[in-house]
Amino acid sequence: MHNILRFSRLRDTGIAASLFIFSIFGAASAAPYTDFSLDLAASSVTIGDSSCWPGCGVSANINTSLANSGTNLDFSFDSLNDSLSVPNLIEWVIDGTGLGVFAMALDLVFTAPDAQTSSSNGVGAIATFWGVLSAGYIEWSNPAAPVTFNDGSELQVSLHEGVYASLDPYNWGGPGIVRTGLTFTPTSLSSLNTPSPVPLPAALPALLVMGLGALGLGWRRRKSSPTSLPA
């Protein structure tokens, strides 16, 4: 019984030492990924050539109410399996009555992890009836454009396209608003910081010897102890 208790204490000491060593090196390997920041105030969507019959028009703007830090939309990812959908980023303001077509250009200005701009072009069509019914069709020439940052991070910007509509029977004579968005998907992520080396504690050699010695001693005792059969 005395040998069993002694082995148990030695075994527990070895396990504790191993866990302590693992916690030191495990903590040193963790590092968060870089943060991204989209400047909504600096980003823009511009209407180019357009025509409408008999009388309608379209304008567009970036929805700055989505900002969560000043005029910026800040976000980050935990892994490459994550994505961020921003469904109402672009507001298309349609007024008048009629059918029309137009060209547009979009510039998304990032300020973090460094300054980069993602630019896209496209065409659209609108149908409107005095603000009560507003509909649009959006098609981008490069709906899934990558953005590469200097730290090695890369985002895929997937612009939403297709048919969008709004119906507001109380909006007679006012402009109709149709909203579209995009999805950010990371294709490469860089660590926000490089983990600093953890200084080894002075007691580490003793813990190693104690842990290995306890496990080895316990194995030898178990091997040399005779096996007793029940009476």
Secondary structure, DSSP 8 states (H G I E B T S, - for coil): -HHHHHHHHHHHHHHHHHHHHHHHHHHHH---B--EEEEEEEEEEEEEEEEEEEEEEEEEEE-GGG-SBTTEEEE--SSTT--EEEEEEEEEEEEEEEEEEEEEEEEEEEEESS-EEEEEEEEEEEEEETTTEEEEEEEESSSEEEEE-TTS-EEEEEE--EEEEEE-TT-TTS-EEEEEEEEEEEEE--BSS--------TTHHHHHHHHHHHHHHHHHHHHHS------
